[in-house]
Amino acid sequence: MSEHAAMTDPAAADRDAEPPVTPLDQVPGADPAGRLRLDKWLWAARFFKTRSAAATAIDGGKVRWNGGPAKAAREVKAGDELEILAGEQRYTVTVRAVNPLRRPAPDARALYEESAASRDKRHTAAELRRLAPTPGEGLKGRPTKRDRRQIDRFR
């Protein structure tokens, strides 16, 4: 972000700031030398809200482990690389530690390190979505009588 943009939009500096991360040695239960099932690690690292959602994503091919296909029961350890597609967000992370407990977000972020390229791509995609929302995003259900009349006039 340019210095000029930071001066004109103070909220932009807050959006671009990295969220806080708890140091790994202060996270209860974190084990840099341990192993844990992939679906449980994704749940503990807060990429998915439930363990079953993580397992479904893995089975659907939305998670890759060290460049290859992943299985929910595969054990991850520190140093493994994961490519995760969660919603519209694509992450490329390196596992730093495992923790069988689901901790608050700053503690969960200590379990992995996201690559700089992945972070830049996510920020760019988020900015594009913010500037150019998807057409029809605000439409909900059937058109009202007023909407229908506007549609008929447009035709």
C-alpha positions in Angstrom: 0.0 0.0 0.0 1.3 3.4 -0.9 2.0 6.1 1.7 -0.5 8.4 0.0 -3.3 5.8 0.3 -2.5 5.4 4.0 -2.8 9.1 4.5 -6.1 9.4 2.6 -7.7 6.3 4.0 -6.7 5.5 7.6 -8.9 2.4 7.6 -6.8 0.9 4.7 -3.8 0.7 7.0 -5.9 -1.3 9.5 -7.2 -3.7 6.8 -3.6 -4.4 5.5 -2.2 -5.0 9.0 -1.5 -8.6 9.9 -3.7 -10.1 12.6 -1.9 -10.8 16.0 -0.3 -14.1 16.4 0.5 -15.7 19.8 4.2 -16.9 20.0 4.3 -20.7 19.5 5.9 -21.3 22.9 3.0 -19.6 24.6 0.2 -21.7 23.0 -1.0 -24.4 25.4 -0.9 -27.8 23.8 1.1 -26.9 20.7 3.7 -29.5 19.8 6.2 -28.8 17.1 7.4 -32.4 17.1 4.0 -34.1 17.2 1.6 -35.6 14.6 -2.1 -35.1 14.1 -4.8 -36.2 11.7 -5.2 -33.7 8.8 -8.9 -33.1 9.4 -8.4 -32.4 13.1 -5.4 -30.1 12.4 -7.5 -28.1 9.9 -10.3 -27.8 12.5 -7.8 -26.8 15.2 -6.1 -24.2 13.0 -9.6 -22.7 12.3 -9.7 -23.2 8.5 -13.1 -25.0 9.0 -15.8 -24.6 11.6 -16.2 -28.3 12.2 -14.1 -31.4 11.8 -16.7 -33.0 9.5 -16.5 -29.9 7.2 -12.8 -30.3 7.1 -13.1 -34.0 6.2 -15.7 -33.2 3.5 -13.3 -30.6 2.0 -10.5 -33.0 2.0 -12.6 -35.7 0.3 -13.7 -33.1 -2.2 -10.2 -32.4 -3.3 -10.1 -28.9 -1.8 -6.9 -29.7 0.3 -3.6 -30.9 -1.1 -0.8 -32.2 1.1 2.8 -31.7 0.0 1.6 -31.2 -3.6 -0.4 -34.4 -3.8 -3.8 -35.6 -2.9 -4.8 -35.6 0.8 -6.8 -37.9 3.0 -8.5 -37.0 6.2 -6.7 -39.7 8.2 -3.2 -38.6 7.0 -1.0 -37.4 9.8 0.5 -34.0 9.4 3.7 -32.8 11.1 5.8 -29.7 11.3 7.2 -28.8 7.9 4.4 -30.2 5.8 3.0 -27.9 3.1 -0.8 -27.7 2.6 -2.8 -26.0 -0.1 -6.3 -25.2 1.2 -9.4 -23.9 -0.6 -11.9 -22.7 2.0 -14.8 -20.9 0.4 -13.3 -18.4 -2.0 -10.1 -18.2 -0.1 -7.0 -20.1 -1.2 -4.2 -20.6 1.3 -0.7 -22.1 0.9 0.6 -22.8 4.4 3.5 -24.6 6.1 2.6 -26.5 9.3 4.7 -25.2 12.2 3.1 -27.3 15.0 0.1 -29.4 15.8 -2.4 -29.0 18.6 -5.3 -31.3 19.3 -7.2 -28.5 21.0 -9.1 -25.7 19.1 -7.8 -22.5 20.6 -8.6 -18.8 19.9 -7.6 -17.4 16.5 -4.3 -15.8 17.5 -3.2 -19.2 19.0 -4.5 -21.1 15.9 -2.5 -18.8 13.6 0.7 -19.9 15.4 0.2 -23.4 14.1 1.0 -22.5 10.5 2.9 -20.0 8.4 1.2 -18.7 5.3 3.5 -18.0 2.3 3.9 -14.4 1.2 2.6 -15.2 -2.3 -0.5 -16.8 -0.9 -1.2 -13.8 1.4 -0.7 -11.3 -1.5 -3.1 -13.3 -3.8 -5.7 -13.4 -1.1 -5.5 -9.6 -0.4 -5.6 -8.8 -4.1 -8.7 -11.1 -4.6 -10.4 -9.5 -1.6 -9.8 -6.0 -2.9 -11.2 -7.0 -6.3 -14.3 -8.5 -4.7 -14.7 -5.3 -2.7 -14.3 -3.0 -5.7 -16.4 -5.0 -8.1 -19.0 -7.1 -6.4 -20.6 -10.1 -8.2 -23.6 -9.0 -10.3 -26.9 -10.1 -8.7 -25.2 -10.5 -5.3 -27.9 -8.4 -3.6 -30.8 -10.3 -5.1 -32.8 -12.5 -2.7 -35.5 -14.9 -3.8 -38.3 -14.0 -6.2 -38.6 -10.4 -7.5 -41.2 -8.2 -5.8 -44.0 -6.7 -7.8 -42.0 -3.4 -8.1 -39.0 -5.3 -9.3 -41.0 -7.3 -11.8 -42.4 -4.0 -13.2 -38.9 -2.6 -13.6 -37.8 -5.8 -15.4 -40.8 -5.5 -17.8 -40.0 -1.9 -18.5 -36.4 -2.8 -19.2 -37.4 -5.5 -21.8 
